[in-house]
Each structure stands twice: as structure tokens, then as C-alpha cells.
Amino acid sequence: MTDAQRALTGQVRSVNGNMLVLARPSGYLWEAVADQCWAASPEERASLTPRGAVRIISTSPGKPHALSE
């Protein structure tokens, strides 16, 4: 699930009424209101694994490109 308020994606650990307890792979836990969350996209789900995170953060080796003005 992706929490709109925190812009974080995590796995649902438990549900208590309208509250979800979500977890990041690091073990970080937080609560979010269910109606402020949505099913994670394939890219967001991939970010939950080390391999996926590397793919999302950077897909090319080398230095970042400078932003054009």
C-alpha cells in the first residue's frame, strides 16, 4: 500500500478498523488511515526490495545529469 500522507509504500502488517499498520523492509512501522492509502503500483511495490530500489533510484551507471535551466 502507498500512504498518501507520508508518500511511503509499505506492506500491510495489521488492520484495526480504518487504521492500517504498514511496514518498510527496514522494519520502520507506521499507522495510516485506510481511505488515505491505495494499492501500490508495480514500481512502488518494486521499491520494497533492494533490487527494486536500485532500479527505481537509478537505472544508469555514472554521474547524474545536470538539470537544464
KOLNU-853523 format. One line per field, with one value per atom (N, C-alpha, C): residue number from 1; x, y, z; chain; atom name. Coordinates in steps of 0.02 Angstrom, whole numbers, plus 50000, padded with zeros to 5 digits. Layout:
num = [NUM,...]
X = [X,...]
Y = [Y,...]
Z = [Z,...]
cadena = [A,...]
atomo = [CA,...]
//
This chain:
num = [1,1,1,2,2,2,3,3,3,4,4,4,5,5,5,6,6,6,7,7,7,8,8,8,9,9,9,10,10,10,11,11,11,12,12,12,13,13,13,14,14,14,15,15,15,16,16,16,17,17,17,18,18,18,19,19,19,20,20,20,21,21,21,22,22,22,23,23,23,24,24,24,25,25,25,26,26,26,27,27,27,28,28,28,29,29,29,30,30,30,31,31,31,32,32,32,33,33,33,34,34,34,35,35,35,36,36,36,37,37,37,38,38,38,39,39,39,40,40,40,41,41,41,42,42,42,43,43,43,44,44,44,45,45,45,46,46,46,47,47,47,48,48,48,49,49,49,50,50,50,51,51,51,52,52,52,53,53,53,54,54,54,55,55,55,56,56,56,57,57,57,58,58,58,59,59,59,60,60,60,61,61,61,62,62,62,63,63,63,64,64,64,65,65,65,66,66,66,67,67,67,68,68,68,69,69,69]
X = [50042,50000,50045,50018,50053,50011,50044,50014,50021,49966,49967,49996,49980,50002,50078,50109,50182,50220,50184,50215,50264,50244,50284,50244,50279,50249,50272,50225,50242,50194,50211,50168,50122,50059,50011,50028,50039,50054,49991,49947,49885,49833,49770,49714,49675,49662,49622,49569,49511,49458,49479,49483,49503,49578,49615,49687,49727,49777,49824,49891,49923,49993,50034,50077,50118,50190,50228,50299,50343,50399,50451,50498,50536,50584,50634,50649,50696,50668,50602,50570,50532,50538,50502,50427,50390,50318,50283,50225,50184,50111,50067,49996,49970,49921,49891,49817,49777,49706,49695,49655,49647,49621,49575,49548,49596,49655,49707,49764,49751,49801,49773,49817,49795,49842,49819,49862,49924,49981,50044,50049,50079,50091,50148,50157,50214,50281,50291,50353,50360,50304,50306,50319,50288,50300,50372,50401,50471,50518,50498,50542,50548,50506,50509,50564,50598,50654,50718,50774,50837,50850,50837,50848,50802,50739,50692,50709,50732,50750,50807,50856,50912,50887,50842,50816,50777,50739,50698,50740,50789,50831,50875,50904,50949,50950,50937,50938,51001,51042,51103,51164,51220,51280,51308,51350,51383,51355,51376,51357,51287,51250,51185,51193,51144,51146,51127,51159,51142,51073,51035,50970,50979,50941,50945,50898,50918,50878,50828]
Y = [49941,50000,50062,50115,50180,50228,50260,50308,50377,50407,50473,50526,50522,50574,50574,50515,50512,50498,50482,50464,50406,50357,50297,50236,50186,50122,50070,50029,49977,49919,49865,49807,49813,49794,49797,49742,49761,49714,49695,49745,49731,49785,49768,49813,49818,49879,49890,49942,49918,49964,49997,50064,50102,50119,50091,50105,50045,50060,50009,50018,49964,49967,49943,49987,49973,49966,49927,49915,49922,49955,49959,49899,49880,49825,49836,49899,49914,49898,49885,49873,49933,49990,50050,50038,50049,50040,50107,50115,50174,50156,50199,50191,50240,50219,50262,50247,50298,50289,50254,50201,50159,50199,50246,50282,50335,50343,50387,50347,50283,50239,50208,50185,50150,50092,50046,49990,50017,49993,50016,49995,50039,50023,49971,49941,49894,49926,49989,50023,50034,50054,50064,49998,49943,49878,49857,49871,49853,49889,49949,49987,49953,49903,49868,49816,49804,49756,49794,49772,49807,49812,49758,49760,49810,49812,49859,49931,49942,50010,50037,49995,50017,50034,49993,50005,50070,50086,50146,50208,50204,50262,50280,50231,50245,50185,50198,50144,50146,50197,50201,50214,50182,50195,50264,50289,50352,50410,50470,50530,50553,50585,50613,50669,50679,50733,50799,50853,50918,50939,50974,50999,51059,51061,51120,51174,51235,51292,51314]
Z = [50000,50000,50000,49972,49973,50016,50063,50108,50078,50057,50025,50071,50135,50182,50190,50191,50201,50136,50083,50019,50027,50069,50080,50058,50035,50018,50068,50090,50138,50132,50166,50169,50229,50220,50275,50325,50387,50441,50479,50490,50525,50508,50521,50509,50574,50596,50657,50639,50619,50596,50532,50533,50474,50475,50523,50528,50503,50463,50439,50473,50491,50513,50453,50428,50370,50391,50352,50369,50307,50316,50265,50275,50224,50232,50288,50304,50358,50427,50430,50494,50520,50486,50506,50500,50554,50556,50565,50534,50545,50534,50560,50551,50500,50461,50410,50407,50392,50383,50316,50316,50256,50197,50207,50149,50122,50153,50127,50096,50083,50053,49989,49947,49887,49873,49831,49811,49776,49795,49765,49692,49652,49582,49578,49520,49514,49532,49513,49529,49604,49637,49709,49745,49722,49753,49743,49685,49672,49720,49743,49789,49856,49871,49935,49938,49882,49881,49864,49890,49874,49799,49763,49690,49657,49678,49650,49667,49728,49748,49706,49692,49650,49580,49554,49487,49485,49538,49538,49550,49594,49609,49550,49518,49462,49415,49353,49304,49260,49271,49231,49275,49259,49297,49279,49321,49305,49344,49325,49361,49340,49386,49368,49318,49276,49227,49262,49239,49266,49241,49284,49263,49218,49164,49120,49146,49134,49160,49109]
cadena = [A,A,A,A,A,A,A,A,A,A,A,A,A,A,A,A,A,A,A,A,A,A,A,A,A,A,A,A,A,A,A,A,A,A,A,A,A,A,A,A,A,A,A,A,A,A,A,A,A,A,A,A,A,A,A,A,A,A,A,A,A,A,A,A,A,A,A,A,A,A,A,A,A,A,A,A,A,A,A,A,A,A,A,A,A,A,A,A,A,A,A,A,A,A,A,A,A,A,A,A,A,A,A,A,A,A,A,A,A,A,A,A,A,A,A,A,A,A,A,A,A,A,A,A,A,A,A,A,A,A,A,A,A,A,A,A,A,A,A,A,A,A,A,A,A,A,A,A,A,A,A,A,A,A,A,A,A,A,A,A,A,A,A,A,A,A,A,A,A,A,A,A,A,A,A,A,A,A,A,A,A,A,A,A,A,A,A,A,A,A,A,A,A,A,A,A,A,A,A,A,A,A,A,A,A,A,A]
atomo = [N,CA,C,N,CA,C,N,CA,C,N,CA,C,N,CA,C,N,CA,C,N,CA,C,N,CA,C,N,CA,C,N,CA,C,N,CA,C,N,CA,C,N,CA,C,N,CA,C,N,CA,C,N,CA,C,N,CA,C,N,CA,C,N,CA,C,N,CA,C,N,CA,C,N,CA,C,N,CA,C,N,CA,C,N,CA,C,N,CA,C,N,CA,C,N,CA,C,N,CA,C,N,CA,C,N,CA,C,N,CA,C,N,CA,C,N,CA,C,N,CA,C,N,CA,C,N,CA,C,N,CA,C,N,CA,C,N,CA,C,N,CA,C,N,CA,C,N,CA,C,N,CA,C,N,CA,C,N,CA,C,N,CA,C,N,CA,C,N,CA,C,N,CA,C,N,CA,C,N,CA,C,N,CA,C,N,CA,C,N,CA,C,N,CA,C,N,CA,C,N,CA,C,N,CA,C,N,CA,C,N,CA,C,N,CA,C,N,CA,C,N,CA,C,N,CA,C,N,CA,C,N,CA,C,N,CA,C,N,CA,C]
//
